[in-house]
Protein backbone atom coordinates (compact mmCIF):
# COMPACT_ATOMS: atom_id res chain seq x y z
CA UNK A 1 0.00 0.00 0.00
CA UNK A 2 1.73 3.19 -1.16
CA UNK A 3 1.08 6.69 0.23
CA UNK A 4 1.87 8.76 -2.89
CA UNK A 5 -0.75 8.88 -5.62
CA UNK A 6 -1.69 12.50 -6.27
CA UNK A 7 -0.02 15.86 -6.43
CA UNK A 8 -1.40 16.73 -3.00
CA UNK A 9 0.29 13.65 -1.57
CA UNK A 10 3.56 14.85 -3.07
CA UNK A 11 3.12 18.27 -1.47
CA UNK A 12 2.39 16.63 1.87
CA UNK A 13 5.46 14.44 1.53
CA UNK A 14 7.67 17.46 0.78
CA UNK A 15 6.24 19.28 3.78
CA UNK A 16 6.79 16.33 6.13
CA UNK A 17 10.29 15.48 4.81
CA UNK A 18 11.50 19.05 4.33
CA UNK A 19 14.25 18.61 6.92
CA UNK A 20 15.69 15.48 5.27
CA UNK A 21 15.49 17.05 1.81
CA UNK A 22 17.19 20.25 2.91
CA UNK A 23 19.94 18.36 4.77
CA UNK A 24 20.77 16.03 1.87
CA UNK A 25 20.64 18.88 -0.65
CA UNK A 26 22.93 21.03 1.49
CA UNK A 27 25.48 18.26 1.97
CA UNK A 28 25.33 17.43 -1.74
CA UNK A 29 25.91 21.05 -2.71
CA UNK A 30 28.93 21.22 -0.45
CA UNK A 31 30.33 18.05 -1.99
CA UNK A 32 29.58 19.37 -5.49
CA UNK A 33 31.46 22.58 -4.84
CA UNK A 34 34.43 20.63 -3.52
CA UNK A 35 34.31 18.33 -6.55
CA UNK A 36 34.15 21.30 -8.94
CA UNK A 37 37.09 23.06 -7.27
CA UNK A 38 39.28 19.95 -7.02
CA UNK A 39 38.75 18.74 -10.61
CA UNK A 40 41.33 20.33 -12.96
CA UNK A 41 40.43 21.72 -16.36
CA UNK A 42 41.13 19.61 -19.44
CA UNK A 43 42.64 21.29 -22.51
CA UNK A 44 42.56 19.70 -25.94
CA UNK A 45 44.89 20.26 -28.89
CA UNK A 46 44.82 18.48 -32.26
CA UNK A 47 47.21 18.24 -35.19
CA UNK A 48 46.07 17.00 -38.60
CA UNK A 49 48.40 15.42 -41.16
CA UNK A 50 47.56 14.41 -44.71
CA UNK A 51 48.88 11.38 -46.58
CA UNK A 52 50.11 12.76 -49.89
CA UNK A 53 50.17 10.35 -52.81
CA UNK A 54 53.34 9.85 -54.92
CA UNK A 55 54.11 12.65 -57.38
CA UNK A 56 54.98 10.16 -60.13
CA UNK A 57 52.33 7.71 -61.32
CA UNK A 58 52.73 4.18 -60.04
CA UNK A 59 52.49 2.81 -63.58
CA UNK A 60 55.53 4.82 -64.69
CA UNK A 61 57.66 4.37 -61.58
CA UNK A 62 56.26 1.63 -59.31
CA UNK A 63 57.07 1.76 -55.62
CA UNK A 64 58.48 -1.28 -53.84
CA UNK A 65 56.64 -0.44 -50.59
CA UNK A 66 53.85 -2.98 -50.40
CA UNK A 67 50.70 -2.89 -48.27
CA UNK A 68 48.04 -0.27 -47.74
CA UNK A 69 48.68 2.97 -45.92
CA UNK A 70 46.13 1.95 -43.28
CA UNK A 71 48.15 -1.14 -42.37
CA UNK A 72 51.44 0.77 -42.23
CA UNK A 73 49.97 3.57 -40.11
CA UNK A 74 48.40 1.04 -37.79
CA UNK A 75 51.82 -0.49 -37.18
CA UNK A 76 53.22 2.99 -36.50
CA UNK A 77 50.38 3.69 -34.06
CA UNK A 78 51.19 0.49 -32.17
CA UNK A 79 54.83 1.56 -31.93
CA UNK A 80 53.82 5.01 -30.69
CA UNK A 81 51.61 3.53 -27.97
CA UNK A 82 54.36 1.20 -26.78
CA UNK A 83 55.61 1.68 -23.23
CA UNK A 84 59.12 2.75 -24.24
CA UNK A 85 57.87 5.54 -26.51
CA UNK A 86 55.39 6.83 -23.92
CA UNK A 87 58.01 6.83 -21.15
CA UNK A 88 60.34 8.82 -23.41
CA UNK A 89 57.61 11.41 -24.09
CA UNK A 90 56.72 11.66 -20.37
CA UNK A 91 60.34 12.25 -19.39
CA UNK A 92 60.96 14.66 -22.25
CA UNK A 93 58.07 17.01 -21.40
CA UNK A 94 58.00 16.35 -17.61
CA UNK A 95 54.40 15.22 -17.72
CA UNK A 96 52.48 14.47 -14.50
CA UNK A 97 55.27 15.77 -12.29
CA UNK A 98 52.66 17.12 -9.89
CA UNK A 99 51.26 13.60 -9.44
CA UNK A 100 54.15 12.28 -7.38
CA UNK A 101 52.14 9.39 -5.95
CA UNK A 102 51.67 7.79 -9.39
CA UNK A 103 54.01 5.07 -10.55
CA UNK A 104 55.50 5.18 -14.05
CA UNK A 105 53.16 2.42 -15.26
CA UNK A 106 50.16 4.48 -14.11
CA UNK A 107 51.52 7.57 -15.86
CA UNK A 108 51.98 5.56 -19.07
CA UNK A 109 48.40 4.32 -18.89
CA UNK A 110 47.16 7.86 -18.20
CA UNK A 111 49.03 9.25 -21.23
CA UNK A 112 47.81 6.38 -23.41
CA UNK A 113 44.21 7.26 -22.50
CA UNK A 114 44.85 10.98 -23.00
CA UNK A 115 45.97 10.64 -26.65
CA UNK A 116 43.72 9.51 -29.48
CA UNK A 117 44.71 8.85 -33.09
CA UNK A 118 41.96 8.74 -35.71
CA UNK A 119 42.16 8.25 -39.45
CA UNK A 120 39.83 9.13 -42.30
CA UNK A 121 39.68 6.70 -45.21
CA UNK A 122 40.21 8.04 -48.72
CA UNK A 123 37.29 7.92 -51.19
CA UNK A 124 36.97 4.60 -52.95
CA UNK A 125 37.78 4.18 -56.60
CA UNK A 126 35.28 1.73 -58.05
CA UNK A 127 33.93 -1.07 -55.88
CA UNK A 128 37.16 -2.09 -54.17
CA UNK A 129 38.61 -0.71 -50.95
CA UNK A 130 42.38 -0.33 -51.21
CA UNK A 131 42.77 0.63 -47.52
CA UNK A 132 44.14 4.11 -48.22
CA UNK A 133 44.07 6.73 -45.45
CA UNK A 134 43.79 10.35 -46.48
CA UNK A 135 43.92 12.24 -43.14
CA UNK A 136 45.11 11.43 -39.61
CA UNK A 137 44.25 13.45 -36.51
CA UNK A 138 46.33 13.41 -33.30
CA UNK A 139 44.41 14.71 -30.28
CA UNK A 140 45.92 15.24 -26.82
CA UNK A 141 43.95 16.11 -23.67
CA UNK A 142 46.02 17.45 -20.78
CA UNK A 143 45.47 19.64 -17.73
CA UNK A 144 47.92 22.18 -19.17
CA UNK A 145 47.38 23.86 -22.56
CA UNK A 146 51.12 23.91 -23.38
CA UNK A 147 51.44 20.20 -22.61
CA UNK A 148 48.45 19.39 -24.80
CA UNK A 149 49.99 21.27 -27.73
CA UNK A 150 53.45 19.75 -27.21
CA UNK A 151 52.15 16.17 -26.93
CA UNK A 152 49.98 16.46 -30.05
CA UNK A 153 52.90 17.85 -32.08
CA UNK A 154 55.27 15.21 -30.72
CA UNK A 155 53.02 12.33 -31.77
CA UNK A 156 52.52 13.84 -35.22
CA UNK A 157 56.27 14.46 -35.69
CA UNK A 158 57.15 10.94 -34.60
CA UNK A 159 54.56 9.52 -37.01
CA UNK A 160 56.08 11.45 -39.93
CA UNK A 161 59.61 10.39 -39.01
CA UNK A 162 58.69 6.75 -38.49
CA UNK A 163 56.73 6.60 -41.75
CA UNK A 164 59.62 8.05 -43.77
CA UNK A 165 62.18 5.81 -42.05
CA UNK A 166 59.98 2.76 -42.55
CA UNK A 167 59.54 3.38 -46.27
CA UNK A 168 63.24 4.19 -46.72
CA UNK A 169 64.28 1.05 -44.86
CA UNK A 170 61.87 -1.17 -46.79
CA UNK A 171 63.01 0.09 -50.19
CA UNK A 172 66.68 -0.20 -49.20
CA UNK A 173 66.25 -3.75 -47.95
CA UNK A 174 64.38 -4.68 -51.14
CA UNK A 175 67.16 -3.25 -53.30
CA UNK A 176 69.89 -4.99 -51.29
CA UNK A 177 68.00 -8.28 -51.51
CA UNK A 178 67.77 -8.20 -55.32
CA UNK A 179 71.39 -7.08 -55.60
CA UNK A 180 72.48 -10.08 -53.55
CA UNK A 181 70.29 -12.38 -55.64
CA UNK A 182 71.77 -10.97 -58.84
CA UNK A 183 75.31 -11.42 -57.57
CA UNK A 184 74.59 -14.99 -56.50
CA UNK A 185 73.13 -15.86 -59.91
CA UNK A 186 76.09 -14.31 -61.73
CA UNK A 187 78.43 -16.34 -59.54
CA UNK A 188 76.44 -19.53 -60.16
CA UNK A 189 76.48 -18.94 -63.93
CA UNK A 190 80.24 -18.35 -63.88
CA UNK A 191 80.84 -21.50 -61.87
CA UNK A 192 78.59 -23.53 -64.19
CA UNK A 193 80.35 -22.19 -67.28
CA UNK A 194 83.74 -23.05 -65.77
CA UNK A 195 82.50 -26.54 -64.93
CA UNK A 196 81.18 -26.94 -68.48
CA UNK A 197 84.53 -25.79 -69.92
CA UNK A 198 86.37 -28.35 -67.77
CA UNK A 199 84.01 -31.08 -68.89
CA UNK A 200 84.50 -30.17 -72.53
CA UNK A 201 88.26 -30.21 -72.06
CA UNK A 202 88.15 -33.63 -70.40
CA UNK A 203 86.07 -35.07 -73.24
CA UNK A 204 87.81 -33.18 -76.07
CA UNK A 205 84.72 -31.08 -76.74
CA UNK A 206 86.42 -27.76 -77.11
CA UNK A 207 84.19 -26.72 -79.98
CA UNK A 208 80.48 -26.22 -79.76
CA UNK A 209 78.74 -29.07 -81.60
CA UNK A 210 81.95 -31.21 -81.84
CA UNK A 211 79.93 -34.42 -81.79
CA UNK A 212 78.27 -33.48 -85.04
CA UNK A 213 81.67 -32.39 -86.31
CA UNK A 214 83.13 -35.81 -85.50
CA UNK A 215 80.34 -37.58 -87.27
CA UNK A 216 80.94 -35.40 -90.32
CA UNK A 217 84.68 -36.05 -90.07
CA UNK A 218 84.13 -39.80 -90.05
CA UNK A 219 81.90 -39.48 -93.09
CA UNK A 220 84.60 -37.47 -94.86
CA UNK A 221 87.23 -40.04 -93.89
CA UNK A 222 85.08 -42.82 -95.30
CA UNK A 223 84.80 -40.92 -98.57
CA UNK A 224 88.57 -40.32 -98.59
CA UNK A 225 89.29 -43.98 -97.86
CA UNK A 226 86.98 -45.02 -100.66
CA UNK A 227 88.77 -42.69 -103.03
CA UNK A 228 92.17 -44.00 -101.92
CA UNK A 229 91.02 -47.58 -102.43
CA UNK A 230 90.01 -46.68 -105.95
CA UNK A 231 93.36 -45.07 -106.62
CA UNK A 232 95.19 -48.05 -105.16
CA UNK A 233 93.23 -50.41 -107.37
CA UNK A 234 93.86 -48.20 -110.39
CA UNK A 235 97.59 -48.05 -109.58
CA UNK A 236 97.83 -51.80 -109.22
CA UNK A 237 96.03 -52.30 -112.53
CA UNK A 238 98.34 -49.79 -114.19
CA UNK A 239 101.37 -51.66 -112.81
CA UNK A 240 100.06 -54.95 -114.15
CA UNK A 241 99.44 -53.37 -117.54
CA UNK A 242 102.95 -52.12 -118.14
CA UNK A 243 103.97 -52.84 -121.78
CA UNK A 244 106.25 -55.85 -121.68
CA UNK A 245 107.54 -55.07 -125.18
CA UNK A 246 109.09 -51.79 -124.03
CA UNK A 247 112.68 -51.45 -123.13
CA UNK A 248 113.71 -52.89 -119.79
CA UNK A 249 114.79 -49.52 -118.43
CA UNK A 250 111.44 -47.99 -119.31
CA UNK A 251 109.57 -50.87 -117.74
CA UNK A 252 111.69 -50.64 -114.55
CA UNK A 253 111.19 -46.86 -114.33
CA UNK A 254 107.39 -47.10 -114.77
CA UNK A 255 107.10 -49.92 -112.22
CA UNK A 256 109.21 -47.96 -109.71
CA UNK A 257 106.94 -44.90 -110.10
CA UNK A 258 103.80 -47.00 -109.73
CA UNK A 259 105.24 -48.76 -106.66
CA UNK A 260 106.09 -45.42 -105.06
CA UNK A 261 102.58 -44.17 -105.81
CA UNK A 262 101.04 -47.35 -104.44
CA UNK A 263 103.13 -47.11 -101.26
CA UNK A 264 102.13 -43.50 -100.76
CA UNK A 265 98.46 -44.31 -101.25
CA UNK A 266 98.71 -47.21 -98.83
CA UNK A 267 100.37 -45.01 -96.20
CA UNK A 268 97.67 -42.36 -96.58
CA UNK A 269 95.00 -45.02 -96.29
CA UNK A 270 96.53 -46.39 -93.08
CA UNK A 271 96.65 -42.92 -91.53
CA UNK A 272 93.04 -42.19 -92.45
CA UNK A 273 92.02 -45.62 -91.17
CA UNK A 274 93.68 -44.96 -87.80
CA UNK A 275 92.03 -41.56 -87.55
CA UNK A 276 88.63 -43.05 -88.39
CA UNK A 277 89.05 -45.76 -85.76
CA UNK A 278 90.00 -43.13 -83.15
CA UNK A 279 86.96 -41.03 -83.97
CA UNK A 280 84.71 -44.08 -83.94
CA UNK A 281 86.02 -45.08 -80.50
CA UNK A 282 85.37 -41.62 -79.14
CA UNK A 283 81.80 -41.70 -80.43
CA UNK A 284 81.05 -44.86 -78.44
CA UNK A 285 80.74 -42.68 -75.24
CA UNK A 286 78.76 -39.90 -76.96
CA UNK A 287 75.27 -40.73 -75.48
CA UNK A 288 76.51 -40.15 -71.93
CA UNK A 289 78.32 -37.03 -73.05
CA UNK A 290 75.25 -35.72 -74.81
CA UNK A 291 73.09 -36.24 -71.71
CA UNK A 292 75.61 -34.45 -69.55
CA UNK A 293 75.86 -31.56 -71.98
CA UNK A 294 72.06 -31.33 -72.16
CA UNK A 295 71.96 -31.11 -68.36
CA UNK A 296 74.52 -28.31 -68.43
CA UNK A 297 72.49 -26.48 -71.08
CA UNK A 298 69.22 -26.78 -69.13
CA UNK A 299 70.80 -25.56 -65.90
CA UNK A 300 72.51 -22.68 -67.69
CA UNK A 301 69.25 -21.68 -69.38
CA UNK A 302 67.39 -21.71 -66.05
CA UNK A 303 70.01 -19.56 -64.37
CA UNK A 304 69.99 -17.08 -67.26
CA UNK A 305 66.17 -16.83 -67.13
CA UNK A 306 66.30 -16.24 -63.38
CA UNK A 307 68.99 -13.62 -63.88
CA UNK A 308 66.79 -11.75 -66.35
CA UNK A 309 63.87 -11.71 -63.87
CA UNK A 310 66.06 -10.65 -60.93
CA UNK A 311 67.72 -7.94 -63.03
CA UNK A 312 64.33 -6.51 -64.00
CA UNK A 313 63.17 -6.50 -60.37
CA UNK A 314 66.44 -4.99 -59.23
CA UNK A 315 65.89 -2.14 -61.68
CA UNK A 316 62.40 -1.59 -60.23
CA UNK A 317 63.87 -1.62 -56.72
CA UNK A 318 66.42 1.00 -57.74
CA UNK A 319 63.62 3.20 -59.09
CA UNK A 320 61.65 2.80 -55.85
CA UNK A 321 64.71 3.58 -53.75
CA UNK A 322 65.39 6.70 -55.82
CA UNK A 323 61.80 7.84 -55.34
CA UNK A 324 62.02 7.50 -51.56
CA UNK A 325 65.49 9.08 -51.42
CA UNK A 326 64.28 12.09 -53.41
CA UNK A 327 61.05 12.23 -51.31
CA UNK A 328 58.87 11.80 -54.38
CA UNK A 329 56.90 8.86 -53.01
CA UNK A 330 54.08 8.79 -50.48
CA UNK A 331 54.72 11.19 -47.58
CA UNK A 332 52.93 12.82 -44.65
CA UNK A 333 52.46 16.57 -44.63
CA UNK A 334 51.02 18.85 -41.94
CA UNK A 335 47.55 19.97 -42.87
CA UNK A 336 46.70 21.71 -39.58
CA UNK A 337 49.29 22.36 -36.91
CA UNK A 338 48.45 21.90 -33.22
CA UNK A 339 47.68 25.26 -31.62
CA UNK A 340 47.70 26.39 -28.00
CA UNK A 341 44.11 25.91 -26.72
CA UNK A 342 42.43 29.06 -25.41
CA UNK A 343 39.60 27.42 -23.47
CA UNK A 344 39.22 24.08 -21.68
CA UNK A 345 36.99 21.45 -23.20
CA UNK A 346 35.85 20.16 -19.83
CA UNK A 347 32.84 21.51 -17.91
CA UNK A 348 33.27 24.76 -16.06
CA UNK A 349 33.23 24.81 -12.27
CA UNK A 350 29.83 26.53 -12.20
CA UNK A 351 28.29 23.84 -14.38
CA UNK A 352 29.84 21.12 -12.29
CA UNK A 353 28.49 22.68 -9.09
CA UNK A 354 25.03 23.17 -10.65
CA UNK A 355 24.93 19.57 -11.87
CA UNK A 356 26.00 18.36 -8.46
CA UNK A 357 23.34 20.49 -6.74
CA UNK A 358 20.58 19.18 -9.02
CA UNK A 359 21.76 15.66 -8.45
CA UNK A 360 21.74 16.21 -4.69
CA UNK A 361 18.18 17.52 -4.81
CA UNK A 362 17.09 14.53 -6.89
CA UNK A 363 18.77 12.20 -4.40
CA UNK A 364 17.00 13.97 -1.54
CA UNK A 365 13.63 13.44 -3.24
CA UNK A 366 14.39 9.76 -3.74
CA UNK A 367 15.37 9.36 -0.07
CA UNK A 368 12.19 11.13 1.03
CA UNK A 369 10.05 8.89 -1.17
CA UNK A 370 11.79 5.78 0.20
CA UNK A 371 11.11 6.96 3.75
CA UNK A 372 7.41 7.34 2.85
CA UNK A 373 7.34 3.85 1.43
CA UNK A 374 8.96 2.54 4.61
CA UNK A 375 5.94 3.76 6.69
CA UNK A 376 2.82 3.64 4.48
CA UNK A 377 0.50 5.44 7.01
CA UNK A 378 -2.98 6.71 6.03
CA UNK A 379 -2.84 10.40 6.80
CA UNK A 380 -6.05 11.86 5.29
CA UNK A 381 -9.66 11.01 4.50
CA UNK A 382 -8.84 10.87 0.81
CA UNK A 383 -6.26 8.17 1.43
CA UNK A 384 -8.80 6.31 3.65
CA UNK A 385 -11.39 6.32 0.88
CA UNK A 386 -8.83 5.38 -1.80
CA UNK A 387 -7.25 2.52 0.12
CA UNK A 388 -10.30 0.95 1.88
CA UNK A 389 -13.30 2.21 -0.10
CA UNK A 390 -14.91 3.53 3.14
CA UNK A 391 -15.95 7.14 3.52
CA UNK A 392 -15.02 8.47 6.98
CA UNK A 393 -17.85 10.23 8.86
CA UNK A 394 -15.62 12.58 10.78
CA UNK A 395 -11.94 13.41 10.96
CA UNK A 396 -10.54 13.96 14.44
CA UNK A 397 -7.28 15.91 14.48
CA UNK A 398 -4.39 14.90 16.70
CA UNK A 399 -4.88 17.00 19.86
CA UNK A 400 -2.05 15.52 21.91
CA UNK A 401 0.34 18.22 23.13
CA UNK A 402 3.39 18.39 20.97
CA UNK A 403 6.73 18.34 22.61
CA UNK A 404 8.37 21.67 22.28
CA UNK A 405 11.30 21.48 20.00
CA UNK A 406 14.53 22.68 21.49
CA UNK A 407 16.17 24.90 19.03
CA UNK A 408 19.87 25.68 19.07
CA UNK A 409 19.15 29.16 20.52
CA UNK A 410 17.07 27.76 23.39
CA UNK A 411 19.72 25.20 24.23
CA UNK A 412 22.32 27.97 24.39
CA UNK A 413 20.11 30.13 26.64
CA UNK A 414 19.47 27.19 29.00
CA UNK A 415 23.22 26.53 29.29
CA UNK A 416 23.87 30.21 30.03
CA UNK A 417 21.15 30.23 32.75
CA UNK A 418 22.51 27.03 34.31
CA UNK A 419 25.99 28.54 34.36
CA UNK A 420 24.79 31.67 36.13
CA UNK A 421 22.93 29.62 38.76
CA UNK A 422 26.03 27.53 39.41
CA UNK A 423 28.25 30.57 39.87
CA UNK A 424 25.69 32.13 42.28
CA UNK A 425 25.61 28.93 44.37
CA UNK A 426 29.40 28.85 44.62
CA UNK A 427 29.51 32.50 45.69
CA UNK A 428 26.91 31.86 48.43
CA UNK A 429 28.92 28.94 49.82
CA UNK A 430 32.04 31.06 49.95
CA UNK A 431 30.26 33.83 51.89
CA UNK A 432 28.92 31.40 54.48
CA UNK A 433 32.33 29.94 55.05
Buried (B, 14 or more C-beta within 10 A) or exposed (E): EEBBEEEEBBEBBEEBBEEBBEEBBEEBBEBBBEBBEEEEBBBBBBBBBBBEBBEBEEEEBBBBBEEEBBEBBBBBBEBBBEEEBBBEBBEEBEBBEEEEEEEEEEBBBBBBEBBBBEBEBBEEEEEEEEBBBBBBBBBBBBBBBEBBBBBBBBBBBBBBEBBBEBBBEBBBEBBEBBBEBBEBBBEBBEEBEEEBEEBBEEBEBEEEEBBEEBEEBBEEBEEBBEBBEEBBEBBEEBBEEBEEEEEEEEBEEBBEEBEEBBEBBEEBBEEBEEBBEEBEEBBEEBEEBEEBBEEBEEBBEEBEEBBEEBBEBBEBBBBBBBBBEEEBBBBBEBBEBBBEBEEBEBBEBEEBBBBBBBBBBEBBBEBBBEEBEEEEEBBBBBBBEBBEEEEEEEEEEEEEEEEEEEEEEEEEEEEEEEEEEEEEEEEEEEEEE
